[in-house]
Amino acid sequence: MTLKRFAGIILILSIAGMTWQSDPLSKIPEYCATFNQIQIDIRDNVISPDSARAAFRAVMRDFRTAFKRDSCHAIDSSYFVYPVRGYLPRESVGSRGRGYRAEGFDLFDNNAKGSHPAHDLFVRDKDQDNLDDRTWKPVDVLAFTSGVVVATETGWKYDSEFRGGNWIWIYDPCLDGLFYYAHNNVVEVQPGQWVEAGHKIAEMGRSGYNAYKKRSPTHVHLMFLQLDSYGMPEPYNTYDWLLQSQVKEGLDLE
């Protein structure tokens, strides 16, 4: 990461009311690389769940120490921006929130199946070309809240069996949790980058083993993992946050 990039991050954080502690700042790329490697190792089944938990706890402790969270603003409806530009929550949240199933979820065991601790946010794309049927343009995926991008995947191929496709992980230090955005077509952020709520982070797509199949409508898969006192992730249902979030217009219907 260049010196100019660091200066930009510092400026943004100052505006947002967040400050970095000076020493951990230089290690943010290292923390991001470690987080990303943990996700890859879990996916590839080359790390045990116990080892993955220990590594995850350590790196999240590092991210926590990089921020002073006492300057965070109050969490209210103005804190959230709906992650799909131009869509209302009630028209695009799958099954009106009933698709959320946290039982059986284990971030650290790739063999754990059956849970869905997330909400799928759908768009109008009947021909499944990754373009909105009303505008014939890509649909922007927006940051639900402000935070730092800690990992991305951008190399998914249509013949891959990996389920998440092109994904993004963002750590929100004020909520002290991680947002996961999956199945993107184009990822437009990089690890170490700070994003504000409402910032475009991707264009919606159909990447991922199941999302690519014809039976799956085009959507973004949004999951939030709340960190406990030990830095371990617990699924949290964001349905109420989604319903009260601000909506970014952007559809050009002419």
Secondary structure per residue as TSV (DSSP state, phi and psi in degrees):
chain	resnum	aa	ss	phi	psi
A	1	M	-	360.0	133.5
A	2	T	-	-78.9	161.7
A	3	L	H	-61.0	-37.3
A	4	K	H	-62.3	-39.7
A	5	R	H	-64.6	-41.9
A	6	F	H	-60.0	-43.8
A	7	A	H	-61.7	-38.3
A	8	G	H	-65.1	-40.7
A	9	I	H	-64.2	-43.1
A	10	I	H	-61.2	-42.4
A	11	L	H	-62.7	-45.6
A	12	I	H	-62.6	-44.3
A	13	L	H	-64.2	-35.7
A	14	S	H	-63.5	-42.9
A	15	I	H	-64.6	-38.4
A	16	A	H	-76.6	-6.7
A	17	G	T	85.6	10.5
A	18	M	-	-109.5	145.0
A	19	T	E	-128.2	145.8
A	20	W	E	-94.7	146.1
A	21	Q	-	-75.8	137.6
A	22	S	H	-62.2	-40.8
A	23	D	H	-66.9	-49.1
A	24	P	H	-67.1	-17.1
A	25	L	H	-54.4	-45.3
A	26	S	T	-68.1	-14.1
A	27	K	T	-100.1	1.1
A	28	I	H	-57.3	-44.6
A	29	P	H	-57.8	-37.6
A	30	E	H	-64.8	-43.9
A	31	Y	H	-61.9	-42.5
A	32	C	H	-63.0	-43.5
A	33	A	H	-63.1	-38.6
A	34	T	H	-66.2	-46.2
A	35	F	H	-58.0	-46.6
A	36	N	H	-61.2	-42.2
A	37	Q	H	-65.4	-35.9
A	38	I	H	-60.1	-45.1
A	39	Q	H	-63.2	-40.5
A	40	I	H	-66.4	-42.2
A	41	D	H	-65.4	-38.7
A	42	I	H	-63.4	-46.4
A	43	R	H	-59.2	-40.2
A	44	D	T	-89.5	3.4
A	45	N	T	57.0	41.4
A	46	V	-	-111.5	8.0
A	47	I	S	-137.4	140.8
A	48	S	-	-74.1	153.7
A	49	P	H	-55.5	-39.4
A	50	D	H	-66.0	-41.7
A	51	S	H	-66.9	-37.9
A	52	A	H	-64.7	-40.5
A	53	R	H	-61.8	-44.1
A	54	A	H	-64.8	-42.0
A	55	A	H	-67.6	-39.7
A	56	F	H	-64.0	-46.7
A	57	R	H	-58.6	-40.6
A	58	A	H	-67.3	-44.1
A	59	V	H	-72.2	-33.1
A	60	M	H	-71.3	-29.8
A	61	R	H	-62.8	-38.8
A	62	D	H	-64.2	-44.4
A	63	F	H	-62.8	-40.5
A	64	R	H	-60.5	-40.6
A	65	T	H	-72.3	-14.4
A	66	A	T	-79.8	-6.7
A	67	F	E	-126.0	148.2
A	68	K	E	-102.1	107.6
A	69	R	G	-88.1	-3.0
A	70	D	G	-73.0	-8.8
A	71	S	G	-98.2	7.7
A	72	C	-	-66.4	143.1
A	73	H	-	-78.4	164.2
A	74	A	-	-61.3	143.0
A	75	I	-	-89.3	110.3
A	76	D	S	-138.7	-169.3
A	77	S	G	-61.8	-27.5
A	78	S	G	-71.7	-11.1
A	79	Y	G	-74.8	-25.6
A	80	F	-	-108.4	140.5
A	81	V	B	-120.8	128.7
A	82	Y	-	-57.8	131.9
A	83	P	S	-72.3	-4.5
A	84	V	B	-118.4	111.9
A	85	R	T	-62.8	132.1
A	86	G	T	82.0	2.9
A	87	Y	-	-116.6	146.6
A	88	L	-	-90.1	145.8
A	89	P	H	-56.0	-43.6
A	90	R	H	-69.9	-16.6
A	91	E	H	-96.3	-14.5
A	92	S	H	-124.5	-16.6
A	93	V	B	-70.1	122.7
A	94	G	G	-60.7	134.4
A	95	S	G	54.3	26.7
A	96	R	G	51.4	38.8
A	97	G	G	91.3	-7.6
A	98	R	T	-77.7	-5.8
A	99	G	T	-79.4	-5.2
A	100	Y	-	-78.5	122.2
A	101	R	B	-139.6	107.4
A	102	A	-	-91.1	-17.6
A	103	E	T	-60.1	130.1
A	104	G	T	87.1	1.2
A	105	F	-	-72.4	137.1
A	106	D	-	-147.3	105.3
A	107	L	T	-59.4	-25.7
A	108	F	T	-98.4	-0.1
A	109	D	-	-123.9	104.4
A	110	N	T	-66.3	-15.2
A	111	N	T	-89.2	-7.0
A	112	A	-	-71.9	126.5
A	113	K	-	-127.7	164.9
A	114	G	S	98.4	-18.3
A	115	S	-	-90.1	162.6
A	116	H	B	-150.5	73.4
A	117	P	-	-82.3	56.1
A	118	A	S	-158.6	170.8
A	119	H	E	-118.4	135.6
A	120	D	E	-94.5	126.5
A	121	L	E	-109.1	112.0
A	122	F	E	-97.1	156.3
A	123	V	-	-131.0	170.5
A	124	R	-	-82.6	106.4
A	125	D	-	-154.5	68.1
A	126	K	T	-64.5	-34.2
A	127	D	T	-88.0	1.8
A	128	Q	-	54.4	46.2
A	129	D	S	-105.6	12.5
A	130	N	S	67.3	20.0
A	131	L	S	-122.5	141.4
A	132	D	-	-64.5	132.0
A	133	D	T	-65.4	-19.3
A	134	R	T	-91.0	-26.1
A	135	T	T	-119.1	-15.7
A	136	W	S	59.1	31.7
A	137	K	S	-126.3	157.7
A	138	P	-	-61.1	152.2
A	139	V	-	-97.6	126.0
A	140	D	E	-74.8	134.0
A	141	V	E	-97.3	127.2
A	142	L	E	-111.4	152.0
A	143	A	-	-65.9	124.8
A	144	F	S	-66.0	-38.9
A	145	T	S	-140.0	174.4
A	146	S	-	-79.4	151.0
A	147	G	E	173.1	-175.8
A	148	V	E	-107.8	132.2
A	149	V	E	-70.7	122.3
A	150	V	E	-105.6	-19.6
A	151	A	E	-165.9	150.2
A	152	T	E	-142.0	155.5
A	153	E	-	-123.8	127.6
A	154	T	-	-128.5	1.3
A	155	G	-	-108.1	21.6
A	156	W	-	-64.0	140.7
A	157	K	-	-117.0	152.9
A	158	Y	T	-61.8	-23.1
A	159	D	T	-96.4	9.7
A	160	S	-	-80.7	146.8
A	161	E	-	-93.7	2.7
A	162	F	-	-71.1	136.0
A	163	R	S	-80.8	-33.8
A	164	G	S	-78.7	-18.5
A	165	G	-	67.4	-138.2
A	166	N	E	-87.2	111.7
A	167	W	E	-121.8	167.7
A	168	I	E	-137.6	133.7
A	169	W	E	-111.4	131.4
A	170	I	E	-129.3	128.9
A	171	Y	E	-95.1	122.9
A	172	D	E	-100.4	107.9
A	173	P	T	-69.5	-25.7
A	174	C	T	-73.8	-40.7
A	175	L	T	-81.8	-15.2
A	176	D	T	54.3	56.1
A	177	G	E	-158.4	174.3
A	178	L	E	-115.8	131.4
A	179	F	E	-101.9	139.6
A	180	Y	E	-124.2	122.5
A	181	Y	E	-115.6	117.5
A	182	A	E	-119.5	163.4
A	183	H	E	76.0	22.0
A	184	N	E	-70.1	154.6
A	185	N	E	-87.4	-54.0
A	186	V	E	-122.5	127.6
A	187	V	E	-98.2	129.4
A	188	E	-	-116.8	15.4
A	189	V	-	-127.6	166.4
A	190	Q	-	-130.4	152.2
A	191	P	T	-55.7	138.1
A	192	G	T	93.2	-11.0
A	193	Q	-	-83.8	135.7
A	194	W	E	-88.6	134.1
A	195	V	E	-124.3	141.9
A	196	E	-	-88.1	155.8
A	197	A	T	-56.4	131.1
A	198	G	T	93.3	-7.6
A	199	H	-	-70.8	136.5
A	200	K	E	-68.9	124.1
A	201	I	E	-114.2	-16.9
A	202	A	E	-166.0	172.7
A	203	E	E	-114.8	135.2
A	204	M	E	-63.6	144.6
A	205	G	-	-147.9	-156.5
A	206	R	-	-134.2	27.8
A	207	S	-	-74.6	146.7
A	208	G	S	118.5	147.3
A	209	Y	T	-55.0	-48.4
A	210	N	T	-84.7	-37.1
A	211	A	T	-64.6	-26.8
A	212	Y	T	-75.5	-21.3
A	213	K	S	-72.4	150.9
A	214	K	T	-58.2	-30.0
A	215	R	T	-70.7	-12.6
A	216	S	S	-100.9	117.5
A	217	P	-	-65.3	152.8
A	218	T	S	-65.3	130.8
A	219	H	E	-162.4	166.8
A	220	V	E	-110.0	137.6
A	221	H	E	-98.2	115.0
A	222	L	E	-113.5	120.1
A	223	M	E	-125.1	143.8
A	224	F	E	-125.1	129.7
A	225	L	E	-114.9	114.7
A	226	Q	E	-81.5	133.2
A	227	L	E	-85.9	135.2
A	228	D	-	-86.6	-173.1
A	229	S	T	-64.0	-20.5
A	230	Y	T	-94.0	-0.8
A	231	G	S	85.0	15.8
A	232	M	-	-96.2	145.4
A	233	P	E	-86.2	135.0
A	234	E	E	-126.3	130.0
A	235	P	E	-59.8	141.2
A	236	Y	-	-131.4	133.4
A	237	N	-	-80.2	113.9
A	238	T	-	-92.5	12.1
A	239	Y	H	-56.9	-46.2
A	240	D	H	-64.1	-38.6
A	241	W	H	-60.8	-42.1
A	242	L	H	-62.7	-42.3
A	243	L	H	-65.6	-33.7
A	244	Q	H	-94.9	-1.4
A	245	S	S	-72.0	156.6
A	246	Q	B	-72.3	146.9
A	247	V	-	-108.1	127.5
A	248	K	-	-90.2	119.2
A	249	E	-	-73.4	169.6
A	250	G	-	165.9	-4.8
A	251	L	-	-76.6	130.1
A	252	D	-	-108.6	101.2
A	253	L	-	-92.8	1.6
A	254	E	-	-80.3	360.0
